[in-house]
């Protein structure tokens, strides 16, 4: 049976190509708001960090109504680090809107998300967005999209995908690149005509594949998934089973059930095949599980999520300032929080570390792990985080490392310094072509060699460069490389920093702290421009004497300190350093705080080498 009153679609694209802005306009023109209702920009980015950074981190569901048809829309993240979110929700939909920026064209993440959609044989509507940009190049972008579809071995039907030209910000769409249109009706019409209606037998045995998990303090875990077969009712007895594990099916009861409608959830008592639902009552539900009928527990296979490529060690904060600012500071609380995150994030791995108070956390990239740390500190957790390490793999007896495909768009004048830096970091040039007065360059580079490069790249290109990277498989290990050519300025003793102490220390390098900051022995207070660490005394006080000397009353001019963000701190630290993260502060420190013990350990290490 076909559900002609329903369509399930996902919006996929590279970061900043306008997915969330387009969803805003679809909601406005889909009758979700009253005529005089105040609306906000990027309403789907409901998380505080998403609003601050202007990026989508979690995939979110909404639904709009057009001509008696309900269109379930899923807004997805565009960052490569959150690719796991895109991979799993594609099982919930029958087709995708592929958004492509009219100026930038297909980018690395466009290729990744499109490939995943084509593997599932989804229908594709290509939406060329931002056609009102002054540097839009519509004809070239259309050709680039077709080339990308051919590269990814799309079927004949997928190659004939309809193309819509729209401006998400203006809320207009048209079928012709030469017209801007007046509203999004051409887009809605194309979705109804081209996207397949969900099919299924409402009288057969129940199957609901869980693709997402939400959590509520009152009802506990909430499963989100699509009804693949049969009909599900409130208070129905069901079985939870998993295709990929041999665990015995568990019996449970569906307590409450909701469907997405606009920006809210509407309680329902029954859902048929094709409906996307949220349900509570199944406490042990996880992503990839199938809800089935009690009589015939037949699980559905779930998409294989790409493996993580990066690992960091999270440990209990053991600095002299531990426990002052955080609410949750013990290893048990840290462990519970990390394992709770696994229920929502399928691309994250957590395992116990070498000591009882440390945990190895693996993710897709630096941003993936830094967002987790940022969320934890906002919730009141204190922890120490190590420098990121790439996860090696043994393939046919050869040690291999993850590689990244880096796409760079820079002004021609900055091209030399960028290519020199990437060459030194073992990058291999794949492609290079001009685009106006800018150059587009593609490199394949070991993932570990990109650590700390992004901030350097922005400096080299005077903020005008654009850099994007995407996982590109494994290649044999490329050998050792020095990534950091600077050292640290380390506090010599505990106390409060003084203007006099900082004035004497600032000649040694860039300071990270200002006066009247509490420090402890082994805390990193600045960056030494040369390799090697220098111990400095920032708590030094000026001795007061009765003798006046030349220059005694001169004002001490302090250079403005560099305040490190979490991402900058992750890029900065080396193997013998840690980041101390608390709800109010981010501090850098040495693993061994005592100066004497640290110097002994360094000497021993040199002798060992």
N, C-alpha and C positions, 0 to 999 in steps of 0.2 A: 504494500500500500504506500502511495506517495502522499507526503504532507505538503500540499501546495500552499498552505497558509504559513509556511515556515522556511527560513533560510539561515544557515549557520556559516558565518565567515570570520576570518581573522585578517587583521591589517598587519602586513610585515614590510620591513624596510630597514635601511641603514640608519644609524643614529642621526638625528636632526633633519630628516627628510620630511617631517611634518605629519606623522601618524596621529599623534594626540590632538593636534590642532584641527585636523580633518574630522576626527570623531566629535569634537566640540560642535562643529557646524552641522554634522549629521544629526546630532541630538537636538540642536535648535530647530532644524528644518523637519525633523521627524516628530515634532509635536510634544517633546518631553517637557518643555518649559511653558508656563503661561506667557501671554503676550507682554505683560509688563514686569515679568520676573527678572530680578537682577541675576546675572550669570558671571562666572569667573573664567579666566583663561585656563586651558589645560586642566579641565575639571576631573579628568580620569587620573591625573597624577595626584592622588590623595595623600600619599605618604609625605611627611615633612621633608625628608632628604630629597625626594623627587622634586618637590616644589623649589627647594633651595638651589639645586644643581640644574634644574631644567631638563632632566632626563627621566625616562621611564625605567623602573627597576623590576617591577612585578607585572605580569600579564593580568589584565582586568577585564571582566565581562560587563556588557551593557546590552540593552535591547531597545530597538526603535520600531515604530509601526509605520508602514507605508502601504496604502491601498489594501487594507485588510490583511496584509502579510506582516508577520513579526520577523524582524531581522535581528538575530543574535550576533553581536559584534564583539570581537575580542581584540583589545589594544595590546600590542606586544612591545617588549623592549627592543632597542636597536643596537645596543652595545654588545660586542662579541663576548664579553664576560658573562652576560646574562642569556647566552644562547640556549641554555637548558630550559629556560622558561618558554622559549619559542618552540623547541622540539616537542615538549610534552603537550602543549595546548593544541598543536596541529591535529591531534587525534580526535579533538572535539568538533572539528569543522568539516565542511564539504568542499570549501573553496577559499581562496585567498585574494585579497587586494594587494598587489605588489606596488608599493609607492616608490617612485624614482624622482629625485630632484632634477628639475629641468635644466639646471646649470651643471651640477656635479656628475649626473649620470649614474650608472650602476657602480657601486663601491664594494669593498670586500665583504661586508656583512650582507649586502644585497644578494651576492652569489651564494653565501652560506644558507640564508633562510629560504631562498628560492629552490636550492638543491633539495632541502628537506621537504618542501611542499611537493616538488615533482616526484620524489621517491614514494610519496603516499598517493600519487596519481590525482592530486587535487587540481581542480580547474583554477585558472589564473586570470584575473582581470588586471591589466597593467594600467596604473594610474600615474601619469606624468604630472607631478605636483609643482607648484610655484612657477607656473607659466608666466606670471606677471613680473618675474625678476628681470632686471635690465640685461643681465648676461645669460638669459635662457637660450639654449641652443636645441630647439625641439627636434629638428630633423636628425641631427647627429645622435641625440639621446635615444630616439626610436630605433635607429640602426644598432646602437650599442646594446639595447635590450634584446633585440632579435639575435644578435651574435651570441649574447649570454645564454639565451634559451637553446640555441644550436649547440653551444659548448657543453651544456648540461644534458644533452641527449633528450630534449623534450619531445613528446609525441607530436604528430601532425596537428592534432586538435589543440594542444597547448601552444604550438607555434602560431596558430590562428587566433590566439587570445585577443579579445577586444581591447582597444586602447581608449582611455578617457583622458582628456586634458583638463586639469582643474587647478584652482587656486584655493587651497584649504583655508587660508586666512580670510579671503573675500567670500568664501562659501559658494563658489561658482564651478560649474563643470560643463564641458561640451564634448561632442564627438569629433570636432574638427580642431586642429592646432591653430587655425587662423581666427577662431572665434573664442571669446572668453566665456560666454554663457551668462545666465542671470541667476541660476540657482543650481542645486545638486540633483534635480530631477533626472537628467541623463544618467547619472551614476546610479541612482536608485532603480531606474528602469533596466539598466544593464545587469544589475545584481539579480533582479527578478527573472529576467529572460535567460541569462547565461549560467547562473549558479544553480546546481542541481538541488531539487527539493529532497529532504531526507526521506529514505525509504526504510520500511521494516514492517514486520507483522505484529500488530498489537495483541494478537491472541496467543502468540508463541511464548515460550519460557523466557523469563526476564533476564536481561544482561545490561548492566550499567558500568561503563569503564570510567574509573576515577582518575582524572587528569590533574587535579589541583586540590590543595587542602587549605582550609581557612581555620582560624581558631577563635573561639569566643569564650570569655571567662564564665559565662552562665551555662552554656550548653556543651562546652568542650569542643572536640574536634568536629569540623564540618567538611564533608566530602563534596566536591564539585565534579560533575561529569555529565556525559551525554547518554541518554537512554538509547542503546543500540537495537534492542529488541524487546517486545512485550510491553507491559504497562506496570508502573510502580504506584503503590497507593500508600497513604499515610497509615501508620500503625501496622504495616505489613511485616510478617516474619520473612527474613531473607538470609542468604548465606554470603559470607565474604570469602573469596578464594583468589589465588594469584597464579597466573600462568607460568611464571618463572621460578617459583619455589615449590617444594614438595610438601609444604605444611598442609595439615588437614583443614578443610573449610570450617569456618566458625559461624554459628547461628547468631543472629542479632535482629533488632527490630528498628524500623525507620520511625523515629519519634515525630519529627517535623520536617516539612518539605517546602522549598521555595523555588520560584523561577525569577530570573532577572527581568526587570521591566524599568526602562529608563535608568536612573541612577540608583534605584532601590531594589529591594527584593520583595516579591509578592507571595504571601503564603498560598499554597495550593494543596489539594487533597489527593490529586492524581496527575500523573505525567505519562505521556505516550512516547513511542519511539521517535527520536529526532529532537526531543526537548532537552535543553541543558538545564540541569537542576542542582540545587544545593540541598543537602539533607544532613540531619544530625541524629544521634542515637547510636551510630556505629563507632564506638570509642577507639577500636584498634585499627581503624581504616588508614591506609597509606596510599601514596600515589602509585598507580599501576595495578591496584586491586580491582576486582570485578565484583559487583553486587549481583547475585543470581537468585533464581527461585530456589526454594528449599528442595523441591523434587528433582531438579536437574542442575546441580552446581557446575556449570561449564564456563571456565574463565576465558577471557580474551587476551591475546598477546599485546604487550605494551612496547612502544618505541624504545630502542636502545639509546640511552643518553650518552653523549660523548664523554670520555673520561676527563677528569681534571688534569691540569698540566703543571700546577704550582702548589707548593706546600709551605706553610708557616707553622711555627710552634707557638701555641698560646699557653702561658703558664701563670701560676698564681703570682701576684705582685709581692715581691719580697724586698722592696727598697725600704730605706729608713722612713719614708713618708707613707708607707702602705696603710690602708684602712682609715685614712683621715677623711676622704671625700666620697668613697663608694659605699653602697648599701650591701652589695653582694661581693664578697672578697675571698670566700673559701673555694677549695678545689671541687667540692661537691656541687656548689652552686654554679660554678663555671662549667662543669661537666654536664649538669642538667640542661643548662641553657644551650650548649652546643649541640647536644643530641636532640633537643626540641627543634632546633633550626633544620635538622635533617628531614623532619616531617614535611616541611614546606619546600625546601630547596633540594631538588633531585640531583643537581650537578655538584653538590658539596659532599665531601667525605670527611669523617672525623674518626680518629682512632687514638687510643691511649698512647702517651709518649713514653720516653725512656724512664722518667721518674713518675711518682704517683701524682704529682701536682702539675703535670704538663700534658698537652694534647696536640696531636698532629692534625692540622686542619688543611685539607686540600681543596682547591677551587680552580676556576677557569682563568683567573688573572688577578693582578694587583688590585684592580677596582672592585672585583667580586669580594675579595677578602677584606678590603678596607671599608666597604659598606657594612659588612657584618660587624666589624670592630666598632664602627661609628654607631650602629644601632645598639650594640651592647653597652657602650659608655653612656648613651642617652637613657638607657634603662636603669643605670646605677651600678654597672659592673666595673670592677678594677681588674686589670690583667697586664701581663708583659707579653709583647709579641716580638718574635725573632725576625731576622732578615729572610725574605722569600727564597726558596730553593726550587729549581725545576725538578720534575719527576722523570728520572731516566727510565728507559725500557730496554729489555734485552730482546733483540729480534734476530733469530738465526745465529745466536752466540755472539752477536755484536752489540756493544752498548750504544744505544741511540738516545738522542735528546730531542725534545719538541722544537719545531721550527715555526716561525711566524712569517706570514706574507705581509710586508709593510707597504702601504700605499702612501705616497708623499706628494703633496701639492705645494710647491714653493715658488717665490719670485726667482727669476733667473739669476739675479745678483747674489742670492744666498746659496745657489746650488753647489758651489765648490766646497764650502765648509761642511754642508750636510753630507755630501758623498765621501769626503775625507773621514768624517767621524764614523759613518756606517761601515766604510771599508776597514777601519781600524778595529771595528767590533765584529769582524768576520762576516759582514753582510755580502751577499752576492747579487749583483745587479741583474734584474730579469728583463725590465722593460723601461723605456724612457721616450716620452714624446711631448712636444710643446703644446700649450693650450693658451693662446693669446700671448701675453708677456710673462706667463708662468710656465713651469715645467711640472709634468706628472712623472714621477719615478716610482718603480716597484722594485723592492728588494726581498730576498728570502734570507732571514737572519735567525740565529739561535735565540730562543725566547729569553734565555738568561742574559744575553748581550743587550737586551732592550731596557734592563733595569736601570733606572736613573737617567735614561736618555731623553725622556719627553720634556723635562724642564730645560735641559741643555739645548734641545731642538728649538724650543720657543725663544730662547735667548739668541741662538744663532740666526733665526729667521726674523728677529725683531717682532715676534708675535704674529707674523703674517702667514706662517706655515700651517698646513693641516696635515696631521699624521694619523693614520688608522692602521690597525694590525688585526690579523685573523690567523688562527691556528692552521698550519699547513702540513701537518703530518710529522713523522719522525725521520731523522737522518742520523748517520753515524756521528758520534761525539767529535766536535771540531777542535778539541784541545783547550788548554787553560788560557785564560785571558784576564788581564787586569782591567777592572771596570771602574775602580775608584782611584783617582790620582790625588786625593786630598786626605788629610788626617783630621783628628778631632782635638779640640781644646778641652781638657778634662779638669774638673774642679779638684783642688788639692785637699780641701778640708770642708767640713760642714759649717754652716752659718748663714748669714744674710749678705748678699752681694752689696758692695759699696761702690759709690761713684769713683773713688780713688783706685780701688782694685780693678774695676772695669776699664778705667782710663789707661792703666798700665798694661792690661791684657789685650786691649783692642788693636794694638800694633801687630799682634801675632796673627790676627785673622778676623773673620766675620763673627760677631757675637750673636748668640741666640736669646740672651736674657738682658733685662734692664736692671737698674739699681733696685735695692730693697726686695730682691727675689730670694726666697729660701732655697739653698742648694745643699747637696750632701756630697761627701767624698765619692768620686767615681762618676759623678753626673757630667754629661757632656754639655758645656756651656757655649761652645762655638766651633767654627770650622777652621782648620789650619790649611792654608792654600797649598802647602807642600805635603808629601806623603809622610806619615808618621804622626804619632800623638805627642802633644805637649801638655804637661801639667801646669796649670796656672792657678794663682791664688786670687780669686775675685772677691774674697771677703777681707782682703788686706785693708787695715785702717791707717790713716796718716798719723804719725807720731806728733803729738803736740809739744812744742818747746817754747821757751821764753825768748828764744833768739829769732829775730826776723831775718829772712834771707831774700835775695832777689827772686821775684816770681812766686813768693809764698802765697800771695792772695789772688793769683791768676785763676780764672774760672776754668773748671775741667769740662772740656767739650766732648760729649759722648756721641758716638755714631749711633743712629737708630738701629736697634737690634733686628735681626731677621726672625720673624715668628714662623715656626715650622708648622705646616698643616700635616694632617695624618698621612696623606699620600706622599708629601715631600719627605717626611720622616722615614717612611718605608723605603723610599728610593735612596735615602742618604746612608742608613746604617750599614755597617759591615758585619762580618760573621761573629766578631767578639763583642757586639753591641746589641742592646735591646731597646724597645720603645715601651715606656711605662705609660699606660693609658688609664686615666681616671675620668669620672664625669666632668671634672672642671679643668683638667690639665693634660697636656701631652709632653712628657719629658723624655729625653734621650739619656741613656746611661751605658756604662760598661757592664759586661756580665760579671766580672770580678771587680768589686767596688774598691777594695783596699789597694792603694797605689803600690805598696811593696810586693804584695802577693801577685799583682797583675804583671809587674815588671819581671818577677821570677818566672811566671808562666810563659811570658813572651820569650825570655832567654832560653827556656827549656825547649820551646817550640822551634826556635832557630837552630838549636843544637840537634834536634831530632831531624830537621830537614837536611 
